[in-house]
Amino acid sequence: MLIIEKALLFIIILRILSGSIELSAAMLMIKFNDLEKAFYINSLLALVGPVVLIVTTGIGLTGLSEKISLTRMVCLFAGILLILYSLKSN
């Protein structure tokens, strides 16, 4: 029997959910066939991506907390925040 760690299972479920949301959004864009509605749907997706990134990283770091030093954890979160900041800046 295959045993999966809880943290890994949560990350997998979140990624499947995130992918399903992305595919559903694409199908809605096709269904509506309207650029304004597609733009609105795409804007909503811009909220989902960073949230999933932060949550999955947090879950992963929690699962690895015994193996990774506090300094590395801080650096990883700082890196994620810098990525998100660079996406928002001009």
For each residue, the residues with C-beta under 8 A, 3 or more apart:
1:
2:
3:
4: 8 9 12
5: 8 9 63
6: 9 10 63
7: 10 11 59 60 62 63 64
8: 4 5 11 12 63
9: 4 5 6 12 13
10: 6 7 13 14 59
11: 7 8 14 15 56 59 60
12: 4 8 9 15 16
13: 9 10 16 17
14: 10 11 17 18 52 55 56 59
15: 11 12 18 19 52 56
16: 12 13 19 20
17: 13 14 20 21 52
18: 14 15 21 22 48 49 52
19: 15 16 22 23
20: 16 17 23 24
21: 17 18 24 25 45 48
22: 18 19 25 26 45 48
23: 19 20 26 27
24: 20 21 27 28
25: 21 22 28 29 41 42 44 45
26: 22 23 29 30
27: 23 24 30 31
28: 24 25 31 32 37 41
29: 25 26 32 33 37 38 41 42
30: 26 27 33
31: 27 28
32: 28 29 37 38 41
33: 29 30
34: 37 38
35: 38 39
36: 39 40
37: 28 29 32 34 40 41
38: 29 32 34 35 41 42
39: 35 36 42 43
40: 36 37 43 44
41: 25 28 29 32 37 38 44 45
42: 25 29 38 39 45 46
43: 39 40 46 47
44: 25 40 41 47 48
45: 21 22 25 41 42 48 49
46: 42 43 49 50
47: 43 44 50 51
48: 18 21 22 44 45 51 52
49: 18 45 46 52 53
50: 46 47 53 54 84 87
51: 47 48 54 55
52: 14 15 17 18 48 49 55 56
53: 49 50 56 57 80 84
54: 50 51 57 58 80
55: 14 51 52 58 59
56: 11 14 15 52 53 59 60
57: 53 54 60 61 76 77 80
58: 54 55 61 62
59: 7 10 11 14 55 56 62 63
60: 7 11 56 57 63 64
61: 57 58 64 65 68 73 76 77
62: 7 58 59 65
63: 5 6 7 8 59 60
64: 7 60 61 67 68
65: 61 62 68 73
66:
67: 64
68: 61 64 65 72 73
69: 72 73
70: 73 74
71: 74 75
72: 68 69 75 76
73: 61 65 68 69 70 76 77
74: 70 71 77 78
75: 71 72 78 79
76: 57 61 72 73 79 80
77: 57 61 73 74 80 81
78: 74 75 81 82
79: 75 76 82 83
80: 53 54 57 76 77 83 84
81: 77 78 84 85
82: 78 79 85 86
83: 79 80 86 87
84: 50 53 80 81 87 88
85: 81 82 88 89
86: 82 83 89
87: 50 83 84
88: 84 85
89: 85 86
90:
